[in-house]
Amino acid sequence: MAQKGWQGNFFEDFELNQELACPTPRTITSGDVATYIALTGDRTPVYCGPSGHIHPLVVFHAVFGQTVRYISLNARANLGYAGIRWRAPVKVGDTLKMDIKIVGLRENSSGQTGIVWVENKATNQRGTVVMTFWRWVMINKRNHDVPTRWLANPVVPEMPAQVDAKDLFVNHDVIPSQRETVSSLKFGDYVKGERILHFDGQTLNHSDHMSFTRLFQNSAKVHFDAKLTGGQPLIYGGVPISIGYAMAHNGLNNRLGIAAINAGAHTAPVHAGNTIYAFTDVLDTVALDDKVGALRLRMIVTKDLDPASLEDPGAFQIQSKDVKGRMRHNKDVVLDLDYWELVAR
């Protein structure tokens, strides 16, 4: 009798321009909202109140998790993102589904893995597109001894450098009151070039990071299997994104919610026992209308190094050149996220 269990796709199984409808559509509930707050401590006002609006990162994780069974069940690591846009509100009770397309393939010279680039589109039960993005991930090969055609002839797509501020979706229903945030910080208080320290740190543990990952039905083996990972399951990259973003509320109190991610890179692994911290550099400010402005922010998450403890936090170098002149991230950096945040004016 044939084995009915499935081991997932390996790098050899992907084809360029392959299109897939992902299992399993997910209805977002108030329980998801409460659990997300419990696991991250996020305090963004509108996503904690009675309006039923769903946190943009909950939407991201819910649809990202749907791609795992096809794309990253056999992943070595998720590498990066580009052009992430939230295009319409999601509210409690909405059901989200994900469709994907393979847009790039490159086998690594080691012969053990390859990089897969994926275009992603999430829609709700009414067929409205609520989110689109690209990501790329390192996938294990099934047969290390047999090269694929993507070793000699890789296809590497060009990713968008950034999302234009004029293309951001603005929901004026989520503008917080000063009573909700107890903060007078507004869009005009932020200056291009400033660095915001968030001061809060969180030590990660197996229970929390695995619960977070299971909440969004991400079943990639590297996040759960200690034997597979030499006793150190890799923490899902969405965990430092969400906890870093939750910590960033301290200093961005009147934010409406993340609107787009221009680019993101997981620059070093994170494991249980690491303590993560965050700071944010203001890259640009764009007034969108008389009520809302957009801040282009670069959120940096570090592990086991509190930037606020440094004698001069402003001098911390995110990247520097190596001996060959290539830009490399500081060894203490685990996440480099360039995104647009909406802030009340």
C-alpha positions, 0 to 999 in steps of 0.5 A, spaced: 500 500 500 502 506 498 504 511 503 499 516 504 503 521 508 507 527 504 514 529 506 513 536 502 516 539 496 524 539 496 528 544 491 528 539 485 520 539 485 519 547 483 518 549 476 519 556 474 512 560 473 508 554 477 502 557 480 499 553 487 493 555 491 495 554 498 491 550 504 488 551 508 484 558 508 483 561 515 478 564 518 481 570 523 477 570 530 477 574 536 481 568 539 487 569 534 487 577 536 487 575 544 493 569 543 497 574 539 497 579 544 499 574 549 505 572 545 507 578 543 505 584 548 503 588 542 499 595 544 497 598 538 491 601 540 486 599 534 488 592 534 486 592 542 479 595 542 472 593 540 473 595 532 474 588 530 480 590 526 485 585 525 493 587 526 496 587 519 502 582 522 496 577 524 494 577 517 501 576 514 502 570 519 496 567 517 497 567 510 504 566 510 503 560 514 498 557 509 504 557 504 509 553 508 506 546 506 508 547 499 514 552 500 518 551 506 516 545 509 523 543 508 526 549 508 533 551 511 531 558 512 527 564 510 531 569 507 527 575 506 521 579 503 520 585 499 514 589 496 509 587 502 503 591 502 496 591 506 491 593 501 484 592 504 482 592 512 481 585 515 476 584 520 474 579 525 470 573 521 474 574 515 476 568 511 483 569 508 486 564 502 493 564 499 495 563 492 502 563 490 507 563 484 514 561 483 518 567 480 525 565 481 530 559 482 537 558 484 541 552 486 546 553 491 554 551 490 554 547 496 549 542 492 545 541 498 540 547 498 537 552 493 533 559 493 526 559 491 523 566 490 515 566 491 510 571 489 504 571 494 497 574 493 492 573 499 484 574 498 478 574 503 472 571 502 469 576 498 475 576 493 478 582 495 485 582 495 488 584 502 495 583 501 501 581 496 508 580 497 514 577 495 519 572 499 525 568 498 527 562 502 532 556 502 530 549 501 533 543 502 535 538 496 532 531 495 539 529 492 545 532 494 549 529 488 545 531 482 545 538 480 539 541 477 539 546 471 538 552 476 545 551 478 548 553 471 542 557 469 539 560 475 533 565 474 533 571 480 528 576 479 528 583 480 525 585 487 522 592 488 526 596 492 521 600 496 513 601 496 511 608 494 508 612 499 502 614 494 500 607 494 499 606 501 492 604 503 490 609 509 484 607 513 482 613 517 477 609 521 483 606 525 486 613 528 487 613 535 485 618 540 490 621 545 486 618 551 487 611 548 495 612 547 496 617 553 502 620 548 502 627 545 507 624 539 504 626 532 507 625 525 510 632 525 515 630 531 519 625 527 525 627 524 529 624 518 535 621 521 533 620 528 534 613 532 529 611 536 531 606 542 525 602 545 528 600 551 524 593 552 527 586 551 524 579 551 528 573 552 525 567 548 523 560 550 521 554 546 514 554 549 512 561 546 516 561 540 513 554 538 506 556 540 506 562 536 508 558 530 503 553 531 498 559 532 499 560 524 499 553 522 507 554 520 509 547 520 516 548 517 520 542 521 526 547 523 522 550 528 520 544 532 524 538 531 530 538 536 533 532 533 533 535 526 536 541 528 542 539 533 538 540 539 536 548 537 530 549 533 530 555 529 525 560 531 520 562 526 523 569 523 516 572 524 517 572 531 522 577 532 518 581 527 512 581 531 516 582 538 520 587 535 514 591 532 511 590 539 517 593 542 517 599 537 510 601 540 514 605 545 516 611 541 511 610 536 505 610 540 500 614 536 501 609 530 496 606 526 499 600 524 504 598 519 502 599 512 508 596 507 514 593 508 519 595 503 525 590 504 526 585 510 532 580 511 533 575 517 541 576 518 542 571 523 539 565 527 535 566 533 534 560 538 530 559 545 534 563 550 536 569 546 534 576 548 532 580 543 532 588 543 530 593 538 531 600 535 528 604 529 531 609 524 527 614 521 529 614 514 523 618 511 517 622 512 511 623 507 505 627 509 499 623 506 493 627 507 491 632 513 490 626 518 495 621 516 503 621 515 507 616 513 514 614 516 519 610 512 522 606 518 528 601 519 527 597 525 533 593 527 532 587 532 539 585 535 540 579 540 543 579 546 545 586 546 541 591 548 543 598 544 540 602 550 546 599 554 551 602 549 555 608 551 553 611 544 547 608 541 547 612 535 554 610 533 552 602 533 553 600 526 548 596 523 552 594 517 560 594 515 564 592 509 568 586 510 575 584 507 572 584 500 569 590 500 562 587 501 556 590 506 555 585 512 550 586 518 553 586 525 554 580 528 549 582 533 543 584 528 538 578 527 533 582 523 533 588 518 526 591 516 525 597 512 517 599 512 512 604 512 508 606 518 502 610 518 502 615 524 496 620 526 498 628 524 
